[in-house]
Amino acid sequence: MSVLHEIRAKGRQILPPVIGICLVGYFAYHAVQGDRGFRALLRLKHELAQAKALESALAAERAKLDLRVALLRPDRLDPDMLDERAHALLNFGTADELVILLPGGRDVGSRTAGAAGNN
């Protein structure tokens, strides 16, 4: 009976530190690997950086499109922009223009002064 009593006494001394170590290990693991842990924070920061880069690229594209739209407003119509849009929409060109067809359906018109008849 003294052996059983000694095991119980040592168990009572060892049990609190073992439970404490297990709790610390549990919380440390979840602080690093958990849904709101350190690795999740790094992943979210990376996604945020990608989203900001995409946002700045889209803002630059929007500014470019806003400028093109502003050039077609009736109160300050740009003749070059009107000519470009008329050529693109009507598929129309004059004899002194050289049209270069690019892949993807975009056309680049290059006006040449002495190129009449060189189609």
N, CA, C and O atoms as a Tinker XYZ file with bonds, in Angstrom:
   476  protein
     1  N      0.797000   -1.183000    0.000000    73     2
     2  CA     0.000000    0.000000    0.000000    64     1     3
     3  C      0.851000    1.263000    0.000000    63     2     4     5
     4  O      0.396000    2.308000   -0.467000    81     3
     5  N      2.038000    1.193000    0.497000    73     3     6
     6  CA     2.892000    2.364000    0.520000    64     5     7
     7  C      3.331000    2.761000   -0.891000    63     6     8     9
     8  O      3.571000    3.938000   -1.159000    81     7
     9  N      3.437000    1.777000   -1.794000    73     7    10
    10  CA     3.808000    2.097000   -3.173000    64     9    11
    11  C      2.690000    2.889000   -3.849000    63    10    12    13
    12  O      2.949000    3.871000   -4.545000    81    11
    13  N      1.449000    2.457000   -3.640000    73    11    14
    14  CA     0.304000    3.152000   -4.224000    64    13    15
    15  C      0.185000    4.564000   -3.636000    63    14    16    17
    16  O     -0.119000    5.514000   -4.357000    81    15
    17  N      0.416000    4.694000   -2.376000    73    15    18
    18  CA     0.372000    6.002000   -1.721000    64    17    19
    19  C      1.471000    6.925000   -2.267000    63    18    20    21
    20  O      1.241000    8.119000   -2.461000    81    19
    21  N      2.643000    6.379000   -2.507000    73    19    22
    22  CA     3.760000    7.173000   -3.050000    64    21    23
    23  C      3.483000    7.611000   -4.490000    63    22    24    25
    24  O      3.817000    8.732000   -4.872000    81    23
    25  N      2.885000    6.745000   -5.274000    73    23    26
    26  CA     2.537000    7.101000   -6.670000    64    25    27
    27  C      1.517000    8.238000   -6.680000    63    26    28    29
    28  O      1.624000    9.168000   -7.480000    81    27
    29  N      0.535000    8.160000   -5.794000    73    27    30
    30  CA    -0.473000    9.220000   -5.714000    64    29    31
    31  C      0.163000   10.541000   -5.273000    63    30    32    33
    32  O     -0.196000   11.597000   -5.796000    81    31
    33  N      1.052000   10.503000   -4.371000    73    31    34
    34  CA     1.714000   11.723000   -3.890000    64    33    35
    35  C      2.562000   12.355000   -4.986000    63    34    36    37
    36  O      2.537000   13.571000   -5.172000    81    35
    37  N      3.322000   11.518000   -5.720000    73    35    38
    38  CA     4.136000   12.057000   -6.829000    64    37    39
    39  C      3.241000   12.552000   -7.965000    63    38    40    41
    40  O      3.553000   13.543000   -8.625000    81    39
    41  N      2.132000   11.857000   -8.184000    73    39    42
    42  CA     1.193000   12.276000   -9.228000    64    41    43
    43  C      0.586000   13.632000   -8.942000    63    42    44    45
    44  O      0.403000   14.442000   -9.851000    81    43
    45  N      0.273000   13.882000   -7.676000    73    43    46
    46  CA    -0.281000   15.191000   -7.288000    64    45    47
    47  C      0.755000   16.299000   -7.441000    63    46    48    49
    48  O      0.398000   17.453000   -7.682000    81    47
    49  N      2.017000   15.961000   -7.303000    73    47    50
    50  CA     3.073000   16.962000   -7.475000    64    49    51
    51  C      3.358000   17.220000   -8.964000    63    50    52    53
    52  O      3.673000   18.346000   -9.348000    81    51
    53  N      3.248000   16.191000   -9.788000    73    51    54
    54  CA     3.593000   16.311000  -11.209000    64    53    55
    55  C      2.411000   16.807000  -12.055000    63    54    56    57
    56  O      2.620000   17.452000  -13.082000    81    55
    57  N      1.195000   16.518000  -11.640000    73    55    58
    58  CA     0.023000   16.820000  -12.450000    64    57    59
    59  C     -0.134000   18.317000  -12.784000    63    58    60    61
    60  O     -0.369000   18.614000  -13.956000    81    59
    61  N     -0.026000   19.266000  -11.868000    73    59    62
    62  CA    -0.191000   20.687000  -12.243000    64    61    63
    63  C      0.842000   21.181000  -13.264000    63    62    64    65
    64  O      0.450000   21.875000  -14.202000    81    63
    65  N      2.138000   20.866000  -13.138000    73    63    66
    66  CA     3.061000   21.322000  -14.181000    64    65    67
    67  C      2.788000   20.686000  -15.550000    63    66    68    69
    68  O      2.958000   21.338000  -16.581000    81    67
    69  N      2.367000   19.418000  -15.560000    73    67    70
    70  CA     2.052000   18.757000  -16.836000    64    69    71
    71  C      0.844000   19.425000  -17.483000    63    70    72    73
    72  O      0.851000   19.679000  -18.688000    81    71
    73  N     -0.185000   19.710000  -16.706000    73    71    74
    74  CA    -1.369000   20.410000  -17.244000    64    73    75
    75  C     -0.972000   21.806000  -17.724000    63    74    76    77
    76  O     -1.434000   22.246000  -18.777000    81    75
    77  N     -0.128000   22.505000  -16.974000    73    75    78
    78  CA     0.339000   23.835000  -17.391000    64    77    79
    79  C      1.121000   23.779000  -18.693000    63    78    80    81
    80  O      0.917000   24.619000  -19.569000    81    79
    81  N      2.007000   22.812000  -18.835000    73    79    82
    82  CA     2.783000   22.667000  -20.076000    64    81    83
    83  C      1.863000   22.362000  -21.251000    63    82    84    85
    84  O      2.050000   22.898000  -22.343000    81    83
    85  N      0.868000   21.501000  -21.031000    73    83    86
    86  CA    -0.087000   21.180000  -22.106000    64    85    87
    87  C     -0.877000   22.419000  -22.521000    63    86    88    89
    88  O     -1.079000   22.657000  -23.712000    81    87
    89  N     -1.322000   23.207000  -21.549000    73    87    90
    90  CA    -2.077000   24.428000  -21.872000    64    89    91
    91  C     -1.207000   25.431000  -22.634000    63    90    92    93
    92  O     -1.657000   26.017000  -23.619000    81    91
    93  N      0.015000   25.627000  -22.191000    73    91    94
    94  CA     0.924000   26.544000  -22.888000    64    93    95
    95  C      1.182000   26.048000  -24.311000    63    94    96    97
    96  O      1.173000   26.838000  -25.255000    81    95
    97  N      1.408000   24.762000  -24.464000    73    95    98
    98  CA     1.624000   24.195000  -25.799000    64    97    99
    99  C      0.411000   24.377000  -26.700000    63    98   100   101
   100  O      0.546000   24.711000  -27.878000    81    99
   101  N     -0.790000   24.154000  -26.133000    73    99   102
   102  CA    -2.026000   24.314000  -26.899000    64   101   103
   103  C     -2.178000   25.755000  -27.396000    63   102   104   105
   104  O     -2.436000   25.984000  -28.577000    81   103
   105  N     -2.020000   26.715000  -26.497000    73   103   106
   106  CA    -2.192000   28.114000  -26.888000    64   105   107
   107  C     -1.068000   28.598000  -27.810000    63   106   108   109
   108  O     -1.307000   29.403000  -28.710000    81   107
   109  N      0.145000   28.113000  -27.589000    73   107   110
   110  CA     1.254000   28.495000  -28.483000    64   109   111
   111  C      1.009000   27.970000  -29.896000    63   110   112   113
   112  O      1.250000   28.678000  -30.874000    81   111
   113  N      0.535000   26.740000  -30.003000    73   111   114
   114  CA     0.247000   26.178000  -31.324000    64   113   115
   115  C     -0.808000   27.013000  -32.045000    63   114   116   117
   116  O     -0.640000   27.351000  -33.217000    81   115
   117  N     -1.890000   27.345000  -31.349000    73   115   118
   118  CA    -2.969000   28.108000  -31.987000    64   117   119
   119  C     -2.586000   29.569000  -32.228000    63   118   120   121
   120  O     -3.157000   30.217000  -33.105000    81   119
   121  N     -1.640000   30.086000  -31.472000    73   119   122
   122  CA    -1.168000   31.451000  -31.727000    64   121   123
   123  C     -0.386000   31.519000  -33.037000    63   122   124   125
   124  O     -0.323000   32.575000  -33.666000    81   123
   125  N      0.201000   30.414000  -33.445000    73   123   126
   126  CA     0.970000   30.381000  -34.694000    64   125   127
   127  C      0.133000   29.817000  -35.838000    63   126   128   129
   128  O      0.087000   30.410000  -36.916000    81   127
   129  N     -0.525000   28.686000  -35.622000    73   127   130
   130  CA    -1.187000   27.961000  -36.692000    64   129   131
   131  C     -2.692000   28.219000  -36.784000    63   130   132   133
   132  O     -3.295000   27.819000  -37.780000    81   131
   133  N     -3.315000   28.843000  -35.837000    73   131   134
   134  CA    -4.766000   28.970000  -35.781000    64   133   135
   135  C     -5.343000   29.901000  -36.837000    63   134   136   137
   136  O     -4.614000   30.526000  -37.607000    81   135
   137  N     -6.679000   29.977000  -36.854000    73   135   138
   138  CA    -7.389000   30.824000  -37.816000    64   137   139
   139  C     -7.031000   32.296000  -37.661000    63   138   140   141
   140  O     -7.070000   33.049000  -38.634000    81   139
   141  N     -6.690000   32.702000  -36.477000    73   139   142
   142  CA    -6.303000   34.090000  -36.216000    64   141   143
   143  C     -4.869000   34.177000  -35.726000    63   142   144   145
   144  O     -4.501000   35.107000  -35.008000    81   143
   145  N     -4.069000   33.209000  -36.117000    73   143   146
   146  CA    -2.686000   33.141000  -35.666000    64   145   147
   147  C     -1.740000   33.953000  -36.529000    63   146   148   149
   148  O     -2.151000   34.714000  -37.405000    81   147
   149  N     -0.461000   33.764000  -36.253000    73   147   150
   150  CA     0.590000   34.526000  -36.927000    64   149   151
   151  C      0.637000   34.219000  -38.424000    63   150   152   153
   152  O      0.788000   35.136000  -39.231000    81   151
   153  N      0.512000   32.963000  -38.803000    73   151   154
   154  CA     0.538000   32.606000  -40.225000    64   153   155
   155  C     -0.664000   33.190000  -40.969000    63   154   156   157
   156  O     -0.537000   33.611000  -42.119000    81   155
   157  N     -1.819000   33.215000  -40.323000    73   155   158
   158  CA    -3.003000   33.823000  -40.938000    64   157   159
   159  C     -2.788000   35.326000  -41.124000    63   158   160   161
   160  O     -3.217000   35.900000  -42.124000    81   159
   161  N     -2.126000   35.953000  -40.162000    73   159   162
   162  CA    -1.823000   37.382000  -40.280000    64   161   163
   163  C     -0.911000   37.647000  -41.478000    63   162   164   165
   164  O     -1.141000   38.588000  -42.238000    81   163
   165  N      0.108000   36.830000  -41.646000    73   163   166
   166  CA     1.005000   37.004000  -42.796000    64   165   167
   167  C      0.268000   36.793000  -44.115000    63   166   168   169
   168  O      0.493000   37.530000  -45.075000    81   167
   169  N     -0.607000   35.795000  -44.167000    73   167   170
   170  CA    -1.389000   35.535000  -45.385000    64   169   171
   171  C     -2.301000   36.725000  -45.697000    63   170   172   173
   172  O     -2.407000   37.140000  -46.851000    81   171
   173  N     -2.953000   37.269000  -44.682000    73   171   174
   174  CA    -3.844000   38.413000  -44.895000    64   173   175
   175  C     -3.073000   39.654000  -45.343000    63   174   176   177
   176  O     -3.560000   40.421000  -46.174000    81   175
   177  N     -1.875000   39.854000  -44.796000    73   175   178
   178  CA    -1.061000   40.996000  -45.236000    64   177   179
   179  C     -0.659000   40.840000  -46.699000    63   178   180   181
   180  O     -0.632000   41.820000  -47.445000    81   179
   181  N     -0.348000   39.616000  -47.110000    73   179   182
   182  CA     0.005000   39.358000  -48.513000    64   181   183
   183  C     -1.200000   39.607000  -49.420000    63   182   184   185
   184  O     -1.061000   40.227000  -50.474000    81   183
   185  N     -2.364000   39.135000  -49.026000    73   183   186
   186  CA    -3.576000   39.378000  -49.814000    64   185   187
   187  C     -3.899000   40.864000  -49.886000    63   186   188   189
   188  O     -4.348000   41.349000  -50.925000    81   187
   189  N     -3.679000   41.586000  -48.803000    73   187   190
   190  CA    -3.923000   43.026000  -48.785000    64   189   191
   191  C     -2.989000   43.748000  -49.742000    63   190   192   193
   192  O     -3.414000   44.663000  -50.447000    81   191
   193  N     -1.727000   43.351000  -49.776000    73   191   194
   194  CA    -0.771000   43.971000  -50.696000    64   193   195
   195  C     -1.172000   43.704000  -52.146000    63   194   196   197
   196  O     -1.067000   44.594000  -52.990000    81   195
   197  N     -1.629000   42.491000  -52.439000    73   195   198
   198  CA    -2.084000   42.178000  -53.795000    64   197   199
   199  C     -3.315000   42.997000  -54.158000    63   198   200   201
   200  O     -3.423000   43.489000  -55.282000    81   199
   201  N     -4.237000   43.147000  -53.223000    73   199   202
   202  CA    -5.449000   43.919000  -53.482000    64   201   203
   203  C     -5.122000   45.397000  -53.708000    63   202   204   205
   204  O     -5.732000   46.044000  -54.559000    81   203
   205  N     -4.167000   45.929000  -52.954000    73   203   206
   206  CA    -3.781000   47.333000  -53.153000    64   205   207
   207  C     -3.108000   47.536000  -54.502000    63   206   208   209
   208  O     -3.322000   48.560000  -55.151000    81   207
   209  N     -2.298000   46.574000  -54.931000    73   207   210
   210  CA    -1.653000   46.672000  -56.242000    64   209   211
   211  C     -2.705000   46.621000  -57.342000    63   210   212   213
   212  O     -2.628000   47.378000  -58.310000    81   211
   213  N     -3.680000   45.741000  -57.203000    73   211   214
   214  CA    -4.756000   45.651000  -58.186000    64   213   215
   215  C     -5.587000   46.926000  -58.200000    63   214   216   217
   216  O     -5.987000   47.407000  -59.261000    81   215
   217  N     -5.842000   47.468000  -57.017000    73   215   218
   218  CA    -6.622000   48.704000  -56.925000    64   217   219
   219  C     -5.902000   49.864000  -57.603000    63   218   220   221
   220  O     -6.538000   50.661000  -58.294000    81   219
   221  N     -4.598000   49.972000  -57.420000    73   219   222
   222  CA    -3.867000   51.069000  -58.052000    64   221   223
   223  C     -3.811000   50.886000  -59.566000    63   222   224   225
   224  O     -3.873000   51.867000  -60.307000    81   223
   225  N     -3.693000   49.644000  -60.033000    73   223   226
   226  CA    -3.703000   49.403000  -61.484000    64   225   227
   227  C     -5.067000   49.755000  -62.073000    63   226   228   229
   228  O     -5.146000   50.355000  -63.145000    81   227
   229  N     -6.131000   49.388000  -61.382000    73   227   230
   230  CA    -7.478000   49.707000  -61.864000    64   229   231
   231  C     -7.743000   51.211000  -61.794000    63   230   232   233
   232  O     -8.433000   51.757000  -62.655000    81   231
   233  N     -7.209000   51.878000  -60.788000    73   231   234
   234  CA    -7.387000   53.330000  -60.694000    64   233   235
   235  C     -6.670000   54.031000  -61.847000    63   234   236   237
   236  O     -7.182000   55.007000  -62.393000    81   235
   237  N     -5.490000   53.539000  -62.217000    73   235   238
   238  CA    -4.770000   54.129000  -63.346000    64   237   239
   239  C     -5.531000   53.891000  -64.653000    63   238   240   241
   240  O     -5.614000   54.781000  -65.500000    81   239
   241  N     -6.079000   52.700000  -64.809000    73   239   242
   242  CA    -6.854000   52.409000  -66.022000    64   241   243
   243  C     -8.124000   53.259000  -66.066000    63   242   244   245
   244  O     -8.513000   53.746000  -67.128000    81   243
   245  N     -8.762000   53.434000  -64.917000    73   243   246
   246  CA    -9.965000   54.258000  -64.872000    64   245   247
   247  C     -9.639000   55.716000  -65.215000    63   246   248   249
   248  O    -10.394000   56.371000  -65.933000    81   247
   249  N     -8.514000   56.218000  -64.702000    73   247   250
   250  CA    -8.121000   57.593000  -65.007000    64   249   251
   251  C     -7.860000   57.752000  -66.502000    63   250   252   253
   252  O     -8.221000   58.770000  -67.092000    81   251
   253  N     -7.244000   56.760000  -67.106000    73   251   254
   254  CA    -6.994000   56.794000  -68.545000    64   253   255
   255  C     -8.311000   56.805000  -69.326000    63   254   256   257
   256  O     -8.460000   57.558000  -70.289000    81   255
   257  N     -9.259000   55.973000  -68.909000    73   255   258
   258  CA   -10.551000   55.950000  -69.587000    64   257   259
   259  C    -11.339000   57.232000  -69.344000    63   258   260   261
   260  O    -12.026000   57.718000  -70.243000    81   259
   261  N    -11.242000   57.786000  -68.130000    73   259   262
   262  CA   -11.917000   59.059000  -67.852000    64   261   263
   263  C    -11.379000   60.177000  -68.739000    63   262   264   265
   264  O    -12.137000   61.035000  -69.192000    81   263
   265  N    -10.077000   60.165000  -68.984000    73   263   266
   266  CA    -9.487000   61.171000  -69.856000    64   265   267
   267  C    -10.014000   61.023000  -71.280000    63   266   268   269
   268  O    -10.337000   62.015000  -71.933000    81   267
   269  N    -10.099000   59.792000  -71.757000    73   267   270
   270  CA   -10.614000   59.557000  -73.111000    64   269   271
   271  C    -12.078000   59.982000  -73.225000    63   270   272   273
   272  O    -12.486000   60.544000  -74.241000    81   271
   273  N    -12.862000   59.715000  -72.191000    73   271   274
   274  CA   -14.272000   60.114000  -72.197000    64   273   275
   275  C    -14.382000   61.634000  -72.159000    63   274   276   277
   276  O    -15.234000   62.219000  -72.828000    81   275
   277  N    -13.516000   62.268000  -71.372000    73   275   278
   278  CA   -13.550000   63.732000  -71.279000    64   277   279
   279  C    -13.240000   64.380000  -72.631000    63   278   280   281
   280  O    -13.745000   65.460000  -72.935000    81   279
   281  N    -12.417000   63.722000  -73.432000    73   279   282
   282  CA   -12.094000   64.277000  -74.745000    64   281   283
   283  C    -13.265000   64.181000  -75.723000    63   282   284   285
   284  O    -13.260000   64.856000  -76.752000    81   283
   285  N    -14.252000   63.367000  -75.425000    73   283   286
   286  CA   -15.416000   63.225000  -76.306000    64   285   287
   287  C    -16.645000   63.975000  -75.792000    63   286   288   289
   288  O    -17.719000   63.855000  -76.383000    81   287
   289  N    -16.520000   64.725000  -74.737000    73   287   290
   290  CA   -17.657000   65.485000  -74.220000    64   289   291
   291  C    -18.011000   66.614000  -75.186000    63   290   292   293
   292  O    -17.120000   67.226000  -75.775000    81   291
   293  N    -19.303000   66.892000  -75.353000    73   291   294
   294  CA   -19.729000   67.914000  -76.320000    64   293   295
   295  C    -19.209000   69.312000  -76.030000    63   294   296   297
   296  O    -18.988000   70.080000  -76.966000    81   295
   297  N    -19.005000   69.673000  -74.766000    73   295   298
   298  CA   -18.563000   71.027000  -74.450000    64   297   299
   299  C    -17.102000   71.267000  -74.811000    63   298   300   301
   300  O    -16.710000   72.420000  -74.993000    81   299
   301  N    -16.292000   70.237000  -74.921000    73   299   302
   302  CA   -14.896000   70.409000  -75.340000    64   301   303
   303  C    -14.452000   69.186000  -76.143000    63   302   304   305
   304  O    -13.648000   68.378000  -75.677000    81   303
   305  N    -14.968000   69.071000  -77.307000    73   303   306
   306  CA   -14.729000   67.931000  -78.185000    64   305   307
   307  C    -13.354000   68.039000  -78.843000    63   306   308   309
   308  O    -13.021000   69.069000  -79.428000    81   307
   309  N    -12.574000   66.992000  -78.746000    73   307   310
   310  CA   -11.252000   66.933000  -79.355000    64   309   311
   311  C    -11.395000   66.338000  -80.759000    63   310   312   313
   312  O    -11.847000   65.201000  -80.893000    81   311
   313  N    -11.021000   67.076000  -81.799000    73   311   314
   314  CA   -11.209000   66.578000  -83.167000    64   313   315
   315  C    -10.430000   65.286000  -83.456000    63   314   316   317
   316  O    -10.918000   64.417000  -84.179000    81   315
   317  N     -9.236000   65.164000  -82.898000    73   315   318
   318  CA    -8.458000   63.943000  -83.128000    64   317   319
   319  C     -9.138000   62.725000  -82.510000    63   318   320   321
   320  O     -9.161000   61.652000  -83.113000    81   319
   321  N     -9.688000   62.888000  -81.315000    73   319   322
   322  CA   -10.369000   61.776000  -80.667000    64   321   323
   323  C    -11.647000   61.422000  -81.417000    63   322   324   325
   324  O    -11.978000   60.246000  -81.563000    81   323
   325  N    -12.358000   62.426000  -81.888000    73   323   326
   326  CA   -13.568000   62.182000  -82.668000    64   325   327
   327  C    -13.227000   61.436000  -83.956000    63   326   328   329
   328  O    -13.935000   60.505000  -84.338000    81   327
   329  N    -12.158000   61.836000  -84.619000    73   327   330
   330  CA   -11.719000   61.171000  -85.837000    64   329   331
   331  C    -11.331000   59.717000  -85.551000    63   330   332   333
   332  O    -11.686000   58.815000  -86.310000    81   331
   333  N    -10.610000   59.500000  -84.466000    73   331   334
   334  CA   -10.197000   58.138000  -84.108000    64   333   335
   335  C    -11.398000   57.240000  -83.834000    63   334   336   337
   336  O    -11.448000   56.108000  -84.313000    81   335
   337  N    -12.365000   57.738000  -83.065000    73   335   338
   338  CA   -13.545000   56.937000  -82.743000    64   337   339
   339  C    -14.401000   56.694000  -83.976000    63   338   340   341
   340  O    -14.971000   55.613000  -84.123000    81   339
   341  N    -14.502000   57.683000  -84.868000    73   339   342
   342  CA   -15.288000   57.500000  -86.103000    64   341   343
   343  C    -14.653000   56.420000  -86.974000    63   342   344   345
   344  O    -15.360000   55.597000  -87.555000    81   343
   345  N    -13.333000   56.417000  -87.068000    73   343   346
   346  CA   -12.653000   55.389000  -87.857000    64   345   347
   347  C    -12.847000   54.013000  -87.234000    63   346   348   349
   348  O    -13.062000   53.037000  -87.953000    81   347
   349  N    -12.776000   53.919000  -85.916000    73   347   350
   350  CA   -12.897000   52.623000  -85.250000    64   349   351
   351  C    -14.318000   52.078000  -85.335000    63   350   352   353
   352  O    -14.516000   50.887000  -85.575000    81   351
   353  N    -15.311000   52.950000  -85.138000    73   351   354
   354  CA   -16.692000   52.482000  -85.132000    64   353   355
   355  C    -17.247000   52.254000  -86.534000    63   354   356   357
   356  O    -18.001000   51.304000  -86.744000    81   355
   357  N    -16.896000   53.092000  -87.484000    73   355   358
   358  CA   -17.446000   52.980000  -88.832000    64   357   359
   359  C    -16.579000   52.144000  -89.763000    63   358   360   361
   360  O    -16.977000   51.838000  -90.887000    81   359
   361  N    -15.402000   51.779000  -89.294000    73   359   362
   362  CA   -14.467000   51.019000  -90.123000    64   361   363
   363  C    -14.223000   51.766000  -91.436000    63   362   364   365
   364  O    -14.354000   51.200000  -92.522000    81   363
   365  N    -13.872000   53.031000  -91.316000    73   363   366
   366  CA   -13.737000   53.909000  -92.457000    64   365   367
   367  C    -12.363000   54.564000  -92.427000    63   366   368   369
   368  O    -11.867000   54.942000  -91.365000    81   367
   369  N    -11.757000   54.693000  -93.592000    73   367   370
   370  CA   -10.473000   55.366000  -93.711000    64   369   371
   371  C    -10.402000   56.103000  -95.037000    63   370   372   373
   372  O    -11.183000   55.827000  -95.947000    81   371
   373  N     -9.479000   57.027000  -95.149000    73   371   374
   374  CA    -9.311000   57.766000  -96.394000    64   373   375
   375  C     -8.168000   57.161000  -97.191000    63   374   376   377
   376  O     -7.463000   56.275000  -96.707000    81   375
   377  N     -7.990000   57.639000  -98.403000    73   375   378
   378  CA    -6.982000   57.072000  -99.298000    64   377   379
   379  C     -5.559000   57.369000  -98.821000    63   378   380   381
   380  O     -4.641000   56.616000  -99.147000    81   379
   381  N     -5.354000   58.431000  -98.070000    73   379   382
   382  CA    -3.999000   58.768000  -97.635000    64   381   383
   383  C     -3.641000   58.176000  -96.266000    63   382   384   385
   384  O     -2.652000   58.592000  -95.663000    81   383
   385  N     -4.412000   57.230000  -95.773000    73   383   386
   386  CA    -4.142000   56.610000  -94.482000    64   385   387
   387  C     -3.605000   55.200000  -94.666000    63   386   388   389
   388  O     -3.991000   54.480000  -95.586000    81   387
   389  N     -2.727000   54.836000  -93.788000    73   387   390
   390  CA    -2.181000   53.491000  -93.754000    64   389   391
   391  C     -2.719000   52.820000  -92.495000    63   390   392   393
   392  O     -2.506000   53.311000  -91.386000    81   391
   393  N     -3.416000   51.696000  -92.667000    73   391   394
   394  CA    -4.025000   50.997000  -91.542000    64   393   395
   395  C     -3.235000   49.719000  -91.294000    63   394   396   397
   396  O     -3.015000   48.923000  -92.206000    81   395
   397  N     -2.813000   49.535000  -90.046000    73   395   398
   398  CA    -2.068000   48.354000  -89.648000    64   397   399
   399  C     -2.967000   47.534000  -88.729000    63   398   400   401
   400  O     -3.387000   48.018000  -87.678000    81   399
   401  N     -3.262000   46.305000  -89.118000    73   399   402
   402  CA    -4.119000   45.442000  -88.311000    64   401   403
   403  C     -3.254000   44.695000  -87.296000    63   402   404   405
   404  O     -2.281000   44.029000  -87.650000    81   403
   405  N     -3.633000   44.823000  -86.037000    73   403   406
   406  CA    -2.912000   44.176000  -84.957000    64   405   407
   407  C     -3.706000   42.969000  -84.465000    63   406   408   409
   408  O     -4.929000   42.939000  -84.600000    81   407
   409  N     -3.030000   41.982000  -83.900000    73   407   410
   410  CA    -3.776000   40.862000  -83.328000    64   409   411
   411  C     -4.644000   41.340000  -82.174000    63   410   412   413
   412  O     -4.230000   42.209000  -81.406000    81   411
   413  N     -5.810000   40.798000  -82.048000    73   411   414
   414  CA    -6.722000   41.218000  -80.998000    64   413   415
   415  C     -7.742000   42.213000  -81.496000    63   414   416   417
   416  O     -8.562000   42.679000  -80.705000    81   415
   417  N     -7.732000   42.556000  -82.747000    73   415   418
   418  CA    -8.750000   43.411000  -83.323000    64   417   419
   419  C     -8.515000   44.895000  -83.197000    63   418   420   421
   420  O     -9.390000   45.669000  -83.587000    81   419
   421  N     -7.397000   45.337000  -82.680000    73   419   422
   422  CA    -7.119000   46.773000  -82.587000    64   421   423
   423  C     -6.436000   47.240000  -83.846000    63   422   424   425
   424  O     -5.569000   46.546000  -84.376000    81   423
   425  N     -6.808000   48.390000  -84.329000    73   423   426
   426  CA    -6.195000   48.981000  -85.520000    64   425   427
   427  C     -5.423000   50.220000  -85.111000    63   426   428   429
   428  O     -5.841000   50.966000  -84.226000    81   427
   429  N     -4.297000   50.430000  -85.764000    73   427   430
   430  CA    -3.511000   51.636000  -85.541000    64   429   431
   431  C     -3.461000   52.349000  -86.877000    63   430   432   433
   432  O     -2.931000   51.813000  -87.850000    81   431
   433  N     -4.003000   53.540000  -86.928000    73   431   434
   434  CA    -3.988000   54.308000  -88.173000    64   433   435
   435  C     -2.817000   55.251000  -88.185000    63   434   436   437
   436  O     -2.585000   55.963000  -87.208000    81   435
   437  N     -2.073000   55.273000  -89.268000    73   435   438
   438  CA    -0.921000   56.166000  -89.388000    64   437   439
   439  C     -1.133000   57.031000  -90.618000    63   438   440   441
   440  O     -1.184000   56.512000  -91.733000    81   439
   441  N     -1.257000   58.317000  -90.440000    73   439   442
   442  CA    -1.469000   59.219000  -91.574000    64   441   443
   443  C     -0.136000   59.522000  -92.229000    63   442   444   445
   444  O      0.818000   59.919000  -91.559000    81   443
   445  N     -0.071000   59.338000  -93.522000    73   443   446
   446  CA     1.113000   59.689000  -94.278000    64   445   447
   447  C      0.715000   60.677000  -95.353000    63   446   448   449
   448  O     -0.278000   60.480000  -96.054000    81   447
   449  N      1.488000   61.734000  -95.481000    73   447   450
   450  CA     1.117000   62.830000  -96.374000    64   449   451
   451  C      1.192000   62.412000  -97.851000    63   450   452   453
   452  O      0.279000   62.729000  -98.613000    81   451
   453  N      2.222000   61.732000  -98.263000    73   451   454
   454  CA     2.372000   61.428000  -99.673000    64   453   455
   455  C      2.081000   59.976000 -100.011000    63   454   456   457
   456  O      2.600000   59.467000 -101.005000    81   455
   457  N      1.279000   59.304000  -99.227000    73   455   458
   458  CA     1.051000   57.884000  -99.451000    64   457   459
   459  C     -0.272000   57.604000 -100.139000    63   458   460   461
   460  O     -0.783000   56.490000 -100.028000    81   459
   461  N     -0.836000   58.551000 -100.832000    73   459   462
   462  CA    -2.118000   58.335000 -101.527000    64   461   463
   463  C     -1.898000   57.286000 -102.624000    63   462   464   465
   464  O     -0.995000   57.407000 -103.452000    81   463
   465  N     -2.744000   56.261000 -102.606000    73   463   466
   466  CA    -2.658000   55.233000 -103.620000    64   465   467
   467  C     -1.712000   54.102000 -103.257000    63   466   468   469
   468  O     -1.573000   53.172000 -104.052000    81   467
   469  N     -1.047000   54.125000 -102.094000    73   467   470
   470  CA    -0.132000   53.060000 -101.690000    64   469   471
   471  C     -0.827000   52.127000 -100.703000    63   470   472   473
   472  O     -0.298000   51.902000  -99.615000    81   471
   473  N     -1.968000   51.586000 -101.034000    73   471   474
   474  CA    -2.737000   50.744000 -100.115000    64   473   475
   475  C     -2.207000   49.365000 -100.200000    63   474   476
   476  O     -2.700000   48.472000  -99.511000    81   475
